[in-house]
Amino acid sequence: SCKVFFAKDPLKIVRAQGQYMFDETGEKYLDCINNVAHVGHSHPHVTKAATKQMELLNTNSRFLHDNLVQYAQRLTATLPEKLSVCYFVNSGSEANDLALRLARQYHGHQDVITLE
């Protein structure tokens, strides 16, 4: 039930830089799939910040940490009053799951409509 994007001739991507991904032969591909529109692959500021954080602590948001609180405060300060709660999750799948659980709790309904 899981389709491969390139079933006839699958790509073996081995590295990425900026907006490009490279296969095992060095062929360059423009990445239009992997959420790189923000900063691209291997952005020096992002890798530096990630390295700095991993040297300090490498965990997810299930534990309390001052940085989570500070980020939530900075984020909610830019939003309308009604949007004053933050939920930090690990992935889009977790975000979708949480959104469904919150909607079900709020409305009391179990039905979901999705679009393909």
N, C-alpha and C positions, 0 to 999 in steps of 0.2 A: 504493500500500500504506500510505500515511499518511493517517489520517482527520483531518478538521478537526472540532473540537468543535462548531461551530455552522454546519453546512453550509448550512442554509436562510437564515439571517440572521446572517452572521459579525459578530463584535464588532470594532470598531477601538478598542483600548485605547490611550490617549495619555498617561496618567499614573496614579500610584498614591500613596496616603498611608495609613499604618497598615494596617488589614486590608481596605481598599477599593481598587478600581481604577475608573477613570473612562473612559468612552468619549468620542468626539469631540463628542458633544452635551452632555456634562456628566453623563450618567446614571451613578449610582453602583452598583457591584456588589460584593458580599462575595466576597473572594478565598479560595476553598477549595482551590486547586490549587497555587499557586506557592511553597510552603514558607515562608509568612509567619507561621506560628504562633509562631515563636520571638520575633521582634521587630517584624514588620510591614515594610511598605514605607517607605522614607525616614525611618527612625528616626534622630533627631538624633545619638545617640551612635555609631551605626554609620557614618553618613555622615561624621562628624567624624574617626573613626578611619581610615576608608578614605581620606579626603582627606589626612590627615597621612602615611599610608603612601605614597600615590601621589606626594606631594611629595618624599619621600625616595628611593623606589625602586618602580618599577612593572614587575614581572616575575613569573614563576611559580616554582614550587618546583624547577625543574630545576637551579638554581644553589644553592650553599651559602650560608647566611646564619645568623648567630647566633640570630635570632628563631625560626627553624625548630627549632633544637636546644633552645632554652629552652622553647618550647611543648611539644615532645615530652617533655622531662623533667618539666614540670609535669603534663602529661596522664598519663603512665605512673605518676607518683607516686600517682595516685588509683586505680590499677587493680591487680588481683592480679599477682603476680610473673610468671606465664605470659604475661601481656599486656604485654610490655616492648619491643615493636618497633612503630614507627609508619611507615606509608607515606602520604605526602601526595600527593594527586592533584587534578586540576583539576575533576572532575565525577563525577556518579554513574555515567556510562558508563565512565569510566576506572576507577573503583572496582570496578565489576562485571567489567571486563576483567581487572584485576589479580587479583581474587579467583579467577576461572576459571583463570588461568595458574598461580597458586600452588597451587590444588587439583590441577590436572593434574600439576604438577611433584611434588607430595607423594605423590599416589596412583598416578601413572603411567597413569591412565585418561583417555580423551578424551570419554566420554559425558557429556551434560548433560540434566537434566530441568528443564523450565520449566512454569510455570502461567500460564494466560491469565486 
